[in-house]
Amino acid sequence: MKIALDGMGGDWAPANPVSGAIEALGRFSGIEKLYLVGREEALKAELDKHGRAPHQIEIVPASQVVEMGDAAIDSVRRKKDSSISRAVDLVKGGDAQAVVSAGHTGAAVAASTVKLRNLPGVVRPGIATVLPTETNLFVLIDAGANIDAKPVHLGQYAIMGAAYSEHVLGFKNPSVGLMSIGTEEVKGNELTKEAFKLLSALPINFRGNVEGHDLFENPVEVVVCDGFVGNVVLKTSESIASAMLHWLKHELTRNPLRMFGAMLARGAFRAIKRKTNYEEYGGSPLLGVNGICIIAHGSSTPLAITNAIRVAAESIRHDLNPHIVERIAAARELFGATDEAAPTTPPTA
């Protein structure tokens, strides 16, 4: 497997991407080449801190960096030598099979969409984020690629999310829920009402509408929503998980008796911390593009980068895209003429 890593992407680049890359090569077999893309001198300096670099690592120079204040599509048009653009170019040219970036999400989506194009029949790609529940994992799609969604987009997200849940996560006939403000078909805005009709007709295991409390109390395997709602749900969930751990730590250290009890239960606390830690899940695939793009958290630690590379390797191994193309084609008539031109539209998120 050959993977391109945006070495300048993230709040702590290039230190964390380089550390994560080295750790990934030590933990996962099958990675033949890992391209580190970015400013050559900065990447070499970070590699030198680790001693001898693994033989699989190859630096690919890129003179520009996309800043968080840059507009997504402008970053692709005006910064053609940015690390994310050059990393996606490696996938486009066939030198790499996947790209991983913890940088500007909009830039990663724009570069992948513009350069790799959409899979046949796919109108808009969506970010699929994996979140944990007590009993399983579920895919939240879209988590921020397309904030101005239409019913056809949500329908395709359902198909792509179900394909990912089945072929990568291993859930057989995954159930799909549509995020709304009530379980009844008539609840929601115009987008969710129309999407409900479409999802009901699709060849998927559609459970119906799901509410916020259903995500973790009565989970389905795939939750479908527009990118605005999905991004809010994702960041809220992350903040609640972090806050809960801080609250527990504060309360459990208030007196010696509680501290003793916490010591006895520390194994359980560690398990919950691992389960709710975004670092363990690494990155989110951008489903619907003609290639593999894994988008990691902007504040990714070396562990998060390591696991994002793992997710990229898993996506390569499972060869998901042909399954998506097949399922989208099977539902072509239900999507109408919308997917005929399937314009590659820059992301709005």
CORVENUR-V693497 format. One line per field, one symbol per residue. psi: psi as a letter, one per 20 degrees, with the letter a starting at -180 (. if undefined). Layout:
# CORVENUR-V693497
psi=???
This chain:
# CORVENUR-V693497
psi=qppppoijprhkqjggggghgggghhhpriohpopopaogggghgghhhjbpqqiipppoppiqppqhiqqghhhhhhmhkqhhghghhhggijhqiqqppjboghggggggggghrqqpipgpqqpoppqqahiaqqpopqjjhnimqrhhghghhgghhhgggghgijpplpqpqppajqiqhiqaahghghhggghhiqmrmohbqqrghhhihmqrhppprrhggghggghggghggggghggggghijhrhghhghhhhjhgghhghgghjohhhifrpqnpiqmappporqhkprhgggghhhghgghhghimhghhggghghhjghhibihjghlqnpqqi.
